[in-house]
Amino acid sequence: MTAQPEPSAPEPVARPVFPLPKTVALVGLMGVGKTTIGRRLADHFGLPFVDADEEIEKAAGMSIADIFAKYGEKEFREGEQRVIARLLEGEPRILATGGGALTHPLTREKLKTHAITLWLKTDIKVLAKRVANRPHRPLLKDRNPIEVLKEHVKTRYPLYEIADISVDTGDQSHGKALDQVVEALRLHIAGGK
């Protein structure tokens, strides 16, 4: 009796790997997947992943919600600006920024100069489902997520438009979103921008 060959596992998706000339900074509204996609992107390129919000919490020794409650948004943005400036130093990495990071002019300037900025976006109804009942998001405290997101579309989309690359990820799997992001980066770098 001859042995039957084992059924083969599906082939992993072959995504191109190419050198990133500088840090890739993910920007976009809360819930769009900056951290989740950022971690996968970092794994793909073999680069460190850094979440700006986590670094801010380490630097302050308190949660983002507590920083907002104790000092307010203006002071939070000042601290965020200093942390992001530090994170842009050194070797390339993948950096997930907070949804409001670009509201600070110095943060915008540093990101534009020292990073490839990549705007992740999707429909706000999808985002509202993702962020509902998330107590760690201080801007949603006691507020309707869809209303907050609509406000942010008005105030933040014009800021996100400075991004070098824009990718609409829709409501699809993280793997497919990663494919889109890698391809957008490849095209951007190949274009010499």
N, CA and C atoms as a LAMMPS dump frame, in Angstrom:
ITEM: TIMESTEP
0
ITEM: NUMBER OF ATOMS
579
ITEM: BOX BOUNDS ff ff ff
-5.0000000000000000e+02 5.0000000000000000e+02
-5.0000000000000000e+02 5.0000000000000000e+02
-5.0000000000000000e+02 5.0000000000000000e+02
ITEM: ATOMS id mol type element x y z
1 1 1 N 0.839 -1.172 0
2 1 2 C 0 0 0
3 1 3 C 0.892 1.245 0
4 2 1 N 0.656 2.114 -0.949
5 2 2 C 1.472 3.324 -1.027
6 2 3 C 0.848 4.42 -0.181
7 3 1 N 1.728 5.184 0.425
8 3 2 C 1.261 6.284 1.281
9 3 3 C 0.706 7.409 0.424
10 4 1 N -0.39 7.915 0.857
11 4 2 C -0.988 9.07 0.165
12 4 3 C -0.259 10.332 0.618
13 5 1 N 0.006 11.23 -0.31
14 5 2 C 0.68 12.461 0.102
15 5 3 C -0.22 13.267 1.042
16 6 1 N 0.437 13.903 1.985
17 6 2 C -0.288 14.78 2.913
18 6 3 C -0.876 15.952 2.132
19 7 1 N -2.114 16.356 2.456
20 7 2 C -2.634 17.549 1.79
21 7 3 C -1.782 18.748 2.192
22 8 1 N -1.455 19.521 1.216
23 8 2 C -0.572 20.654 1.511
24 8 3 C -1.374 21.827 2.078
25 9 1 N -0.716 22.548 2.965
26 9 2 C -1.329 23.747 3.549
27 9 3 C -1.383 24.817 2.475
28 10 1 N -2.349 25.704 2.574
29 10 2 C -2.396 26.768 1.578
30 10 3 C -1.124 27.609 1.625
31 11 1 N -0.695 28.006 0.46
32 11 2 C 0.51 28.826 0.372
33 11 3 C 0.253 30.184 1.024
34 12 1 N 1.218 30.657 1.848
35 12 2 C 1.036 31.991 2.408
36 12 3 C 1.089 33.037 1.286
37 13 1 N 0.413 34.125 1.511
38 13 2 C 0.409 35.195 0.53
39 13 3 C 1.815 35.767 0.428
40 14 1 N 2.315 35.869 -0.781
41 14 2 C 3.656 36.42 -0.983
42 14 3 C 3.55 37.934 -1.132
43 15 1 N 3.979 38.623 -0.099
44 15 2 C 3.984 40.088 -0.145
45 15 3 C 5.416 40.537 -0.393
46 16 1 N 5.595 41.517 -1.235
47 16 2 C 6.961 41.961 -1.501
48 16 3 C 7.59 42.613 -0.271
49 17 1 N 8.876 42.369 -0.104
50 17 2 C 9.628 43.036 0.955
51 17 3 C 10.674 43.896 0.262
52 18 1 N 10.762 45.127 0.665
53 18 2 C 11.693 46.084 0.082
54 18 3 C 12.133 47.006 1.202
55 19 1 N 13.268 47.651 1.055
56 19 2 C 13.733 48.51 2.148
57 19 3 C 12.858 49.761 2.293
58 20 1 N 12.574 50.1 3.521
59 20 2 C 11.855 51.345 3.801
60 20 3 C 12.895 52.408 4.148
61 21 1 N 12.91 53.516 3.422
62 21 2 C 13.952 54.522 3.629
63 21 3 C 13.822 55.28 4.941
64 22 1 N 12.632 55.293 5.524
65 22 2 C 12.434 55.959 6.809
66 22 3 C 11.213 55.371 7.497
67 23 1 N 10.958 55.832 8.691
68 23 2 C 9.822 55.353 9.48
69 23 3 C 8.523 55.533 8.708
70 24 1 N 7.64 54.552 8.83
71 24 2 C 6.288 54.66 8.288
72 24 3 C 5.374 54.982 9.46
73 25 1 N 4.718 56.148 9.398
74 25 2 C 3.817 56.592 10.455
75 25 3 C 2.382 56.449 9.982
76 26 1 N 1.616 55.629 10.696
77 26 2 C 0.216 55.409 10.367
78 26 3 C -0.638 56.457 11.069
79 27 1 N -1.483 57.126 10.293
80 27 2 C -2.388 58.143 10.826
81 27 3 C -3.81 57.775 10.433
82 28 1 N -4.773 58.305 11.156
83 28 2 C -6.175 58.047 10.845
84 28 3 C -7.017 58.078 12.104
85 29 1 N -8.317 57.993 11.927
86 29 2 C -9.251 58.058 13.042
87 29 3 C -9.124 56.847 13.964
88 30 1 N -9.606 57.008 15.182
89 30 2 C -9.619 55.907 16.135
90 30 3 C -10.398 54.727 15.567
91 31 1 N -9.879 53.531 15.808
92 31 2 C -10.565 52.329 15.385
93 31 3 C -10.269 51.871 13.97
94 32 1 N -9.455 52.626 13.231
95 32 2 C -9.207 52.275 11.831
96 32 3 C -8.223 51.107 11.692
97 33 1 N -7.484 50.801 12.755
98 33 2 C -6.566 49.665 12.702
99 33 3 C -5.095 50.033 12.659
100 34 1 N -4.753 51.22 13.111
101 34 2 C -3.351 51.648 13.047
102 34 3 C -2.443 50.706 13.839
103 35 1 N -2.888 50.299 15.021
104 35 2 C -2.061 49.411 15.842
105 35 3 C -2.044 47.999 15.271
106 36 1 N -3.186 47.463 14.937
107 36 2 C -3.264 46.087 14.433
108 36 3 C -2.52 45.939 13.111
109 37 1 N -2.802 46.823 12.171
110 37 2 C -2.12 46.761 10.872
111 37 3 C -0.648 47.122 11.043
112 38 1 N -0.37 48.072 11.936
113 38 2 C 1.011 48.47 12.196
114 38 3 C 1.87 47.31 12.677
115 39 1 N 1.336 46.504 13.593
116 39 2 C 2.091 45.337 14.089
117 39 3 C 2.367 44.345 12.954
118 40 1 N 1.367 44.106 12.128
119 40 2 C 1.542 43.182 11.002
120 40 3 C 2.544 43.74 9.986
121 41 1 N 2.492 45.031 9.76
122 41 2 C 3.419 45.679 8.833
123 41 3 C 4.849 45.577 9.355
124 42 1 N 5.018 45.792 10.648
125 42 2 C 6.339 45.681 11.265
126 42 3 C 6.874 44.254 11.136
127 43 1 N 6.016 43.258 11.387
128 43 2 C 6.431 41.856 11.227
129 43 3 C 6.843 41.591 9.786
130 44 1 N 6.061 42.1 8.852
131 44 2 C 6.337 41.885 7.432
132 44 3 C 7.717 42.413 7.038
133 45 1 N 8.041 43.615 7.504
134 45 2 C 9.304 44.24 7.122
135 45 3 C 10.447 43.926 8.085
136 46 1 N 10.148 43.213 9.175
137 46 2 C 11.196 42.908 10.15
138 46 3 C 11.691 44.152 10.86
139 47 1 N 10.786 45.081 11.112
140 47 2 C 11.123 46.338 11.779
141 47 3 C 10.439 46.409 13.139
142 48 1 N 10.955 47.252 14.02
143 48 2 C 10.264 47.437 15.294
144 48 3 C 8.925 48.144 15.088
145 49 1 N 7.97 47.804 15.931
146 49 2 C 6.676 48.489 15.945
147 49 3 C 6.589 49.307 17.223
148 50 1 N 6.114 50.541 17.081
149 50 2 C 5.944 51.402 18.245
150 50 3 C 4.567 52.049 18.169
151 51 1 N 3.841 51.983 19.269
152 51 2 C 2.542 52.641 19.386
153 51 3 C 2.758 53.918 20.191
154 52 1 N 2.519 55.067 19.586
155 52 2 C 2.775 56.345 20.245
156 52 3 C 1.987 56.463 21.547
157 53 1 N 0.739 56 21.565
158 53 2 C -0.066 56.099 22.789
159 53 3 C 0.573 55.305 23.933
160 54 1 N 1.082 54.103 23.635
161 54 2 C 1.743 53.311 24.679
162 54 3 C 2.984 54.025 25.195
163 55 1 N 3.732 54.637 24.285
164 55 2 C 4.942 55.365 24.682
165 55 3 C 4.6 56.598 25.517
166 56 1 N 3.508 57.263 25.199
167 56 2 C 3.062 58.42 25.987
168 56 3 C 2.698 57.965 27.396
169 57 1 N 1.983 56.848 27.499
170 57 2 C 1.61 56.331 28.821
171 57 3 C 2.843 55.972 29.64
172 58 1 N 3.852 55.367 29
173 58 2 C 5.095 55.04 29.712
174 58 3 C 5.784 56.311 30.196
175 59 1 N 5.885 57.298 29.314
176 59 2 C 6.565 58.547 29.668
177 59 3 C 5.852 59.282 30.793
178 60 1 N 4.517 59.261 30.768
179 60 2 C 3.741 59.997 31.771
180 60 3 C 3.505 59.187 33.043
181 61 1 N 3.632 57.864 32.937
182 61 2 C 3.355 57.031 34.085
183 61 3 C 1.866 56.963 34.42
184 62 1 N 1.038 57.211 33.413
185 62 2 C -0.416 57.146 33.608
186 62 3 C -1.091 56.871 32.282
187 63 1 N -2.357 56.469 32.34
188 63 2 C -3.097 56.15 31.12
189 63 3 C -3.454 57.42 30.349
190 64 1 N -3.745 57.246 29.072
191 64 2 C -4.181 58.376 28.239
192 64 3 C -5.432 59.011 28.857
193 65 1 N -6.369 58.169 29.282
194 65 2 C -7.605 58.697 29.892
195 65 3 C -7.29 59.544 31.116
196 66 1 N -6.341 59.087 31.94
197 66 2 C -5.971 59.857 33.131
198 66 3 C -5.251 61.16 32.761
199 67 1 N -4.428 61.122 31.723
200 67 2 C -3.749 62.35 31.279
201 67 3 C -4.793 63.375 30.834
202 68 1 N -5.752 62.936 30.029
203 68 2 C -6.827 63.829 29.579
204 68 3 C -7.587 64.396 30.774
205 69 1 N -7.94 63.532 31.729
206 69 2 C -8.735 63.968 32.886
207 69 3 C -7.968 64.951 33.754
208 70 1 N -6.685 64.709 33.946
209 70 2 C -5.892 65.548 34.857
210 70 3 C -5.382 66.831 34.2
211 71 1 N -4.953 66.728 32.924
212 71 2 C -4.286 67.865 32.285
213 71 3 C -5.039 68.465 31.103
214 72 1 N -5.965 67.724 30.519
215 72 2 C -6.7 68.215 29.364
216 72 3 C -6.016 67.849 28.053
217 73 1 N -6.754 68.065 26.952
218 73 2 C -6.246 67.658 25.639
219 73 3 C -5.044 68.477 25.2
220 74 1 N -5.034 69.775 25.485
221 74 2 C -3.92 70.627 25.031
222 74 3 C -2.58 70.126 25.591
223 75 1 N -2.543 69.852 26.897
224 75 2 C -1.303 69.351 27.506
225 75 3 C -0.95 67.962 26.979
226 76 1 N -1.978 67.138 26.759
227 76 2 C -1.725 65.816 26.19
228 76 3 C -1.038 65.95 24.836
229 77 1 N -1.551 66.845 23.974
230 77 2 C -0.968 67.013 22.634
231 77 3 C 0.468 67.507 22.703
232 78 1 N 0.793 68.346 23.696
233 78 2 C 2.178 68.807 23.861
234 78 3 C 3.095 67.623 24.181
235 79 1 N 2.664 66.787 25.111
236 79 2 C 3.451 65.602 25.46
237 79 3 C 3.554 64.627 24.304
238 80 1 N 2.448 64.461 23.595
239 80 2 C 2.423 63.576 22.431
240 80 3 C 3.435 64.05 21.385
241 81 1 N 3.491 65.35 21.177
242 81 2 C 4.421 65.917 20.195
243 81 3 C 5.862 65.574 20.566
244 82 1 N 6.209 65.71 21.838
245 82 2 C 7.577 65.415 22.277
246 82 3 C 7.901 63.927 22.113
247 83 1 N 6.95 63.065 22.457
248 83 2 C 7.173 61.624 22.342
249 83 3 C 7.336 61.23 20.875
250 84 1 N 6.467 61.727 20.003
251 84 2 C 6.572 61.381 18.577
252 84 3 C 7.876 61.892 17.982
253 85 1 N 8.306 63.091 18.357
254 85 2 C 9.595 63.608 17.866
255 85 3 C 10.726 62.663 18.256
256 86 1 N 10.703 62.147 19.477
257 86 2 C 11.719 61.197 19.934
258 86 3 C 11.641 59.885 19.148
259 87 1 N 10.429 59.415 18.895
260 87 2 C 10.254 58.14 18.195
261 87 3 C 10.685 58.206 16.729
262 88 1 N 10.751 59.398 16.177
263 88 2 C 11.164 59.552 14.777
264 88 3 C 12.681 59.572 14.614
265 89 1 N 13.398 59.583 15.724
266 89 2 C 14.86 59.556 15.664
267 89 3 C 15.322 58.123 15.427
268 90 1 N 16.457 57.971 14.794
269 90 2 C 17.05 56.649 14.642
270 90 3 C 16.573 55.89 13.417
271 91 1 N 16.715 54.582 13.513
272 91 2 C 16.427 53.685 12.394
273 91 3 C 14.933 53.644 12.067
274 92 1 N 14.606 53.273 10.809
275 92 2 C 13.187 53.154 10.433
276 92 3 C 12.443 52.159 11.312
277 93 1 N 11.184 52.457 11.51
278 93 2 C 10.277 51.601 12.278
279 93 3 C 8.873 51.844 11.774
280 94 1 N 7.928 51.1 12.3
281 94 2 C 6.518 51.336 12.011
282 94 3 C 5.933 52.004 13.25
283 95 1 N 5.303 53.148 13.059
284 95 2 C 4.791 53.962 14.156
285 95 3 C 3.293 54.165 13.996
286 96 1 N 2.528 53.721 14.992
287 96 2 C 1.089 54.001 15.025
288 96 3 C 0.894 55.255 15.868
289 97 1 N 0.276 56.265 15.282
290 97 2 C 0.021 57.509 16.016
291 97 3 C -1.414 57.51 16.526
292 98 1 N -1.683 58.379 17.48
293 98 2 C -3.051 58.554 17.956
294 98 3 C -3.862 59.293 16.911
295 99 1 N -5.165 59.132 16.971
296 99 2 C -6.046 59.744 15.974
297 99 3 C -5.935 61.252 15.867
298 100 1 N -5.573 61.908 16.961
299 100 2 C -5.481 63.37 16.948
300 100 3 C -4.069 63.905 16.862
301 101 1 N -3.093 63.048 16.62
302 101 2 C -1.689 63.477 16.614
303 101 3 C -1.432 64.634 15.657
304 102 1 N -2.073 64.601 14.488
305 102 2 C -1.805 65.643 13.487
306 102 3 C -2.451 66.98 13.823
307 103 1 N -3.207 67.048 14.906
308 103 2 C -3.785 68.342 15.281
309 103 3 C -2.721 69.293 15.824
310 104 1 N -1.576 68.767 16.222
311 104 2 C -0.484 69.621 16.722
312 104 3 C 0.429 69.98 15.548
313 105 1 N 0.646 71.269 15.284
314 105 2 C 1.441 71.669 14.113
315 105 3 C 2.866 71.107 14.097
316 106 1 N 3.521 71.039 15.252
317 106 2 C 4.89 70.504 15.27
318 106 3 C 4.912 69.008 14.978
319 107 1 N 3.891 68.299 15.435
320 107 2 C 3.801 66.874 15.123
321 107 3 C 3.629 66.686 13.626
322 108 1 N 2.747 67.463 13.02
323 108 2 C 2.558 67.383 11.554
324 108 3 C 3.871 67.624 10.839
325 109 1 N 4.576 68.66 11.244
326 109 2 C 5.846 69.016 10.587
327 109 3 C 6.879 67.901 10.732
328 110 1 N 7.027 67.366 11.936
329 110 2 C 8.002 66.297 12.167
330 110 3 C 7.664 65.046 11.36
331 111 1 N 6.385 64.669 11.359
332 111 2 C 5.985 63.473 10.617
333 111 3 C 6.201 63.665 9.121
334 112 1 N 5.853 64.825 8.62
335 112 2 C 5.998 65.089 7.177
336 112 3 C 7.471 65.043 6.768
337 113 1 N 8.351 65.522 7.641
338 113 2 C 9.777 65.586 7.333
339 113 3 C 10.502 64.259 7.548
340 114 1 N 10.151 63.552 8.623
341 114 2 C 10.954 62.403 9.048
342 114 3 C 10.288 61.043 8.861
343 115 1 N 9.124 61.005 8.21
344 115 2 C 8.432 59.726 8.055
345 115 3 C 7.701 59.68 6.721
346 116 1 N 7.36 58.485 6.31
347 116 2 C 6.376 58.291 5.249
348 116 3 C 5.046 58.197 5.989
349 117 1 N 4.177 59.152 5.762
350 117 2 C 2.893 59.151 6.459
351 117 3 C 1.87 58.391 5.623
352 118 1 N 1.156 57.488 6.285
353 118 2 C 0.204 56.632 5.602
354 118 3 C -1.14 56.739 6.329
355 119 1 N -2.126 57.29 5.636
356 119 2 C -3.459 57.499 6.196
357 119 3 C -4.31 56.263 5.945
358 120 1 N -4.699 55.599 7.022
359 120 2 C -5.65 54.49 6.952
360 120 3 C -7.039 55.061 7.175
361 121 1 N -7.964 54.711 6.298
362 121 2 C -9.321 55.211 6.501
363 121 3 C -10.342 54.155 6.124
364 122 1 N -11.532 54.317 6.663
365 122 2 C -12.669 53.475 6.335
366 122 3 C -13.935 54.222 6.735
367 123 1 N -15.067 53.689 6.393
368 123 2 C -16.359 54.31 6.67
369 123 3 C -16.556 54.503 8.177
370 124 1 N -17.115 55.644 8.565
371 124 2 C -17.263 55.904 10.001
372 124 3 C -18.271 54.986 10.679
373 125 1 N -19.19 54.397 9.94
374 125 2 C -20.11 53.426 10.562
375 125 3 C -19.336 52.188 11.014
376 126 1 N -18.371 51.777 10.223
377 126 2 C -17.509 50.652 10.591
378 126 3 C -16.701 51.028 11.837
379 127 1 N -16.136 52.237 11.834
380 127 2 C -15.335 52.693 12.967
381 127 3 C -16.17 52.782 14.236
382 128 1 N -17.403 53.287 14.125
383 128 2 C -18.269 53.434 15.294
384 128 3 C -18.523 52.078 15.95
385 129 1 N -18.718 51.038 15.14
386 129 2 C -18.915 49.696 15.694
387 129 3 C -17.661 49.224 16.42
388 130 1 N -16.503 49.548 15.86
389 130 2 C -15.246 49.079 16.44
390 130 3 C -14.925 49.77 17.771
391 131 1 N -15.287 51.051 17.901
392 131 2 C -14.88 51.8 19.098
393 131 3 C -15.959 51.9 20.166
394 132 1 N -17.173 51.459 19.872
395 132 2 C -18.254 51.531 20.861
396 132 3 C -17.863 50.735 22.107
397 133 1 N -18.238 51.271 23.25
398 133 2 C -17.983 50.613 24.548
399 133 3 C -16.501 50.371 24.816
400 134 1 N -15.682 51.324 24.419
401 134 2 C -14.242 51.239 24.703
402 134 3 C -13.888 52.336 25.719
403 135 1 N -13.821 52.009 26.997
404 135 2 C -13.615 53.025 28.029
405 135 3 C -12.25 53.711 27.979
406 136 1 N -11.286 53.118 27.287
407 136 2 C -9.947 53.721 27.244
408 136 3 C -9.853 54.877 26.246
409 137 1 N -10.919 55.194 25.564
410 137 2 C -10.902 56.287 24.59
411 137 3 C -11.549 57.524 25.217
412 138 1 N -10.714 58.448 25.722
413 138 2 C -11.273 59.584 26.469
414 138 3 C -12.176 60.497 25.653
415 139 1 N -11.968 60.59 24.361
416 139 2 C -12.809 61.488 23.558
417 139 3 C -14.209 60.923 23.336
418 140 1 N -14.415 59.658 23.716
419 140 2 C -15.741 59.045 23.568
420 140 3 C -16.507 59.008 24.886
421 141 1 N -15.88 59.454 25.961
422 141 2 C -16.507 59.36 27.282
423 141 3 C -17.861 60.06 27.282
424 142 1 N -18.896 59.288 27.588
425 142 2 C -20.268 59.803 27.679
426 142 3 C -20.764 60.435 26.386
427 143 1 N -20.251 59.974 25.251
428 143 2 C -20.666 60.544 23.966
429 143 3 C -20.995 59.441 22.979
430 144 1 N -21.793 59.781 21.985
431 144 2 C -22.168 58.858 20.92
432 144 3 C -20.989 58.738 19.948
433 145 1 N -20.443 57.521 19.751
434 145 2 C -19.271 57.372 18.878
435 145 3 C -19.474 57.93 17.474
436 146 1 N -20.648 57.733 16.889
437 146 2 C -20.853 58.202 15.507
438 146 3 C -20.786 59.724 15.444
439 147 1 N -21.308 60.402 16.476
440 147 2 C -21.258 61.874 16.496
441 147 3 C -19.81 62.364 16.642
442 148 1 N -19.054 61.727 17.527
443 148 2 C -17.65 62.099 17.71
444 148 3 C -16.88 61.881 16.407
445 149 1 N -17.113 60.746 15.774
446 149 2 C -16.403 60.446 14.529
447 149 3 C -16.777 61.424 13.424
448 150 1 N -18.042 61.823 13.349
449 150 2 C -18.447 62.822 12.347
450 150 3 C -17.716 64.142 12.576
451 151 1 N -17.587 64.541 13.838
452 151 2 C -16.826 65.761 14.153
453 151 3 C -15.374 65.612 13.712
454 152 1 N -14.811 64.453 13.995
455 152 2 C -13.411 64.223 13.64
456 152 3 C -13.2 64.182 12.129
457 153 1 N -14.171 63.679 11.396
458 153 2 C -14.066 63.707 9.927
459 153 3 C -13.925 65.157 9.469
460 154 1 N -14.73 66.045 10.017
461 154 2 C -14.687 67.46 9.616
462 154 3 C -13.364 68.117 9.983
463 155 1 N -12.883 67.847 11.204
464 155 2 C -11.688 68.553 11.67
465 155 3 C -10.377 67.865 11.325
466 156 1 N -10.387 66.538 11.238
467 156 2 C -9.123 65.819 11.061
468 156 3 C -8.849 65.372 9.633
469 157 1 N -9.878 65.096 8.842
470 157 2 C -9.612 64.672 7.466
471 157 3 C -8.759 65.699 6.712
472 158 1 N -9.024 67.005 6.86
473 158 2 C -8.142 67.959 6.166
474 158 3 C -6.681 67.849 6.618
475 159 1 N -6.446 67.45 7.866
476 159 2 C -5.078 67.273 8.355
477 159 3 C -4.47 65.976 7.819
478 160 1 N -5.279 64.922 7.773
479 160 2 C -4.79 63.643 7.266
480 160 3 C -4.416 63.732 5.79
481 161 1 N -4.98 64.681 5.087
482 161 2 C -4.692 64.809 3.654
483 161 3 C -3.248 65.165 3.357
484 162 1 N -2.472 65.563 4.373
485 162 2 C -1.04 65.813 4.154
486 162 3 C -0.273 64.506 3.981
487 163 1 N -0.914 63.387 4.308
488 163 2 C -0.229 62.084 4.26
489 163 3 C 0.318 61.805 2.867
490 164 1 N 1.45 61.134 2.85
491 164 2 C 2.075 60.751 1.58
492 164 3 C 1.244 59.716 0.836
493 165 1 N 0.564 58.85 1.598
494 165 2 C -0.187 57.733 1.036
495 165 3 C -1.534 57.656 1.757
496 166 1 N -2.557 57.284 1.022
497 166 2 C -3.88 57.072 1.61
498 166 3 C -4.385 55.704 1.18
499 167 1 N -4.861 54.905 2.152
500 167 2 C -5.386 53.571 1.851
501 167 3 C -6.732 53.42 2.54
502 168 1 N -7.775 53.173 1.745
503 168 2 C -9.104 52.9 2.288
504 168 3 C -9.206 51.399 2.487
505 169 1 N -9.204 50.971 3.752
506 169 2 C -9.171 49.544 4.059
507 169 3 C -10.549 48.905 4.101
508 170 1 N -11.6 49.692 4.101
509 170 2 C -12.946 49.126 4.145
510 170 3 C -13.16 48.311 5.402
511 171 1 N -14.034 47.33 5.323
512 171 2 C -14.332 46.462 6.465
513 171 3 C -13.914 45.041 6.109
514 172 1 N -12.646 44.892 5.762
515 172 2 C -12.14 43.597 5.324
516 172 3 C -11.15 43.036 6.334
517 173 1 N -10.613 41.888 6.051
518 173 2 C -9.664 41.242 6.964
519 173 3 C -8.385 42.069 7.068
520 174 1 N -7.692 41.87 8.191
521 174 2 C -6.413 42.566 8.382
522 174 3 C -5.392 42.139 7.333
523 175 1 N -5.457 40.877 6.897
524 175 2 C -4.535 40.388 5.871
525 175 3 C -4.709 41.125 4.56
526 176 1 N -5.964 41.329 4.156
527 176 2 C -6.213 42.067 2.91
528 176 3 C -5.821 43.531 3.053
529 177 1 N -6.101 44.108 4.222
530 177 2 C -5.699 45.5 4.456
531 177 3 C -4.18 45.619 4.397
532 178 1 N -3.484 44.635 4.968
533 178 2 C -2.02 44.643 4.924
534 178 3 C -1.525 44.575 3.484
535 179 1 N -2.142 43.726 2.66
536 179 2 C -1.77 43.653 1.247
537 179 3 C -1.877 45.027 0.59
538 180 1 N -2.985 45.726 0.851
539 180 2 C -3.181 47.058 0.26
540 180 3 C -2.093 48.029 0.712
541 181 1 N -1.782 47.99 2.002
542 181 2 C -0.788 48.916 2.558
543 181 3 C 0.598 48.636 1.976
544 182 1 N 0.985 47.371 1.913
545 182 2 C 2.302 47.019 1.362
546 182 3 C 2.395 47.461 -0.094
547 183 1 N 1.349 47.221 -0.863
548 183 2 C 1.365 47.632 -2.275
549 183 3 C 1.428 49.153 -2.409
550 184 1 N 0.699 49.878 -1.576
551 184 2 C 0.732 51.346 -1.623
552 184 3 C 2.125 51.862 -1.271
553 185 1 N 2.771 51.245 -0.299
554 185 2 C 4.142 51.63 0.056
555 185 3 C 5.101 51.333 -1.097
556 186 1 N 4.947 50.15 -1.704
557 186 2 C 5.82 49.777 -2.823
558 186 3 C 5.721 50.797 -3.95
559 187 1 N 4.493 51.157 -4.303
560 187 2 C 4.289 52.14 -5.378
561 187 3 C 4.847 53.502 -5.005
562 188 1 N 4.655 53.9 -3.774
563 188 2 C 5.157 55.208 -3.311
564 188 3 C 6.679 55.261 -3.395
565 189 1 N 7.326 54.212 -2.884
566 189 2 C 8.792 54.183 -2.887
567 189 3 C 9.323 54.053 -4.305
568 190 1 N 8.688 53.242 -5.118
569 190 2 C 9.121 53.088 -6.521
570 190 3 C 8.991 54.402 -7.288
571 191 1 N 8.012 55.218 -6.877
572 191 2 C 7.822 56.519 -7.524
573 191 3 C 8.821 57.551 -7.091
574 192 1 N 9.685 57.179 -6.115
575 192 2 C 10.743 58.084 -5.674
576 192 3 C 10.254 59.239 -4.842
577 193 1 N 9.104 59.076 -4.225
578 193 2 C 8.574 60.167 -3.409
579 193 3 C 9.122 60.085 -2.013
